[in-house]
């Protein structure tokens, strides 16, 4: 009786482990870069503050973006409303203003989708603005 219980538990465990290690099916959003880092910029040479965030549907079904929002005065100007087929790239365009004063830059763009692996993906924008000495 005890050996049967151990055998049944072992079968259940190994079948679960095998199932969990399979590649996930469905759509999958993957950013081409994890974040945009301005690095250190100086107040007398401010960078352009329009970005095109590129991503790919690395899954095996169409990816549908349901919402794209940004924080801290960042404006989303364009994002794909049509399904992104497997292997296809998409672009999210954003704009924002950086004040020419010393500060840390830390902004996010949050993308909600039907992605099986990352249904709420966050793209970060970071950097530092300093006065030139």
Secondary structure, 3 states (H helix, E strand, C coil): CHHHHHHHHHHHHHHHHHHHCCCCCCCCEEECCCEEEEEEEECCCCCCCEEEEEEEECCCCCECEEEEEECCCCEEEECCCCCECCCCEEEEEEECCCCCCCEEEEEEEEEEECCCCCCEEEEEEEEEEECCC
